[in-house]
C-alpha cells in the first residue's frame, strides 16, 4: 500500500499542533485529516475509517480516552492503529490510554522529524497489507484470523485492539515458548517505536481478562509464554 493511500486522522484542540503535524505528515505523502475535539474526531473516523488515528488526551466535548474507547467499539476499525500524542506523560495517564485500547503513547513536545519516524514505524504493517495472505490458525479452543484481526474462542468472537491481537498472535505462534520482553517489544511494537516499560504488562493483563487468566504465564525477569 502506497503512502498516499494511507489515511491518518489527527485529533487535537490546539490549532498550531494540528497545522504542524498535518503539514509534516502530508509532506511525507500521507492522506491526512484533522478534527478539533473528541466528538468531531469520532464522527470523522467513522466516515473516513483511517488507518492511523493520533489523539490528544485533554480535549473539550469529549476527551481522547473516551474517544478511543468508542473507536475501538466501532465496526470496521478493529485494525486501525490508535496512538495518543499528549503532554501528559504520567504513568497513570499512559495506563489509562492503553486500557482504552491505544497502541502507543507519544509524549509532547516532539520534533516533527521524530514524530514522522514514529508514524512510519507504526504504519509498517499497514503498508504491507496488500501482500498479506489469509492466515487462520487454531490454538486449543482459540481461532486466530490474522487477515481480519478476529479472535474466536469457543464460537464467540472477541474484539481485540491491534496491539493486543498482535501480542496474542506472537505468543500463540509457539505455545509454551517463553518470549523475552525485548523480543516482544521488537516483534509487536517495532524497534523504532519507544514504549514504556509497563506497556507489555498492561497488554498482558487485558489479554488475561479477555482470553483467560490461565493461558498467560509470567516468567519473572524474562518474559511471557502462552500455555494451553
TAPEJO-V259343 format. One record per backbone hydrogen bond with DSSP energy under -1.0 kcal/mol. NH is the residue of the N-H (numbers start at 1). CO is the residue of the C=O. Records with the same first field share a line. If there is no record, write none. Layout:
NH = CO ; CO
This chain:
5 = 2
6 = 3
8 = 31
9 = 52
10 = 33
11 = 54
12 = 35
18 = 14
19 = 15
20 = 16
21 = 17
22 = 18
23 = 19
24 = 20
25 = 21
26 = 22
27 = 23
28 = 24
29 = 26
30 = 25
31 = 6
33 = 8
35 = 10
38 = 62
41 = 37
42 = 38
43 = 39
44 = 40
45 = 41
46 = 42
47 = 43
48 = 44
49 = 45
51 = 7
52 = 7
53 = 81
54 = 9
55 = 83
56 = 11
62 = 60
64 = 57
67 = 63
68 = 64
69 = 65
70 = 66
71 = 67
72 = 68
74 = 71
77 = 74
81 = 51
83 = 53
84 = 104
85 = 55
86 = 106
94 = 90
95 = 91
96 = 92
97 = 93
98 = 94
99 = 95
100 = 96
101 = 98
102 = 97
103 = 82
104 = 82
106 = 84
108 = 86
115 = 111
116 = 112
117 = 113
118 = 114
119 = 115
120 = 116
121 = 117
122 = 118
123 = 119
124 = 121
127 = 123
129 = 126
131 = 128
132 = 129
137 = 144
139 = 142
142 = 139
143 = 152
144 = 137
145 = 150
146 = 135
150 = 145
152 = 143
153 = 156
154 = 141
156 = 153
158 = 151
165 = 161
166 = 162
167 = 163
168 = 164
169 = 165
170 = 166
171 = 167
172 = 168
176 = 226
177 = 174
179 = 224
181 = 222
184 = 180
185 = 181
186 = 182
187 = 183
188 = 184
189 = 185
190 = 185
193 = 190
199 = 196
202 = 198
203 = 199
204 = 200
205 = 201
206 = 202
207 = 203
208 = 204
209 = 205
210 = 206
211 = 207
215 = 212
217 = 225
219 = 223
222 = 219
223 = 219
224 = 179
225 = 217
227 = 215
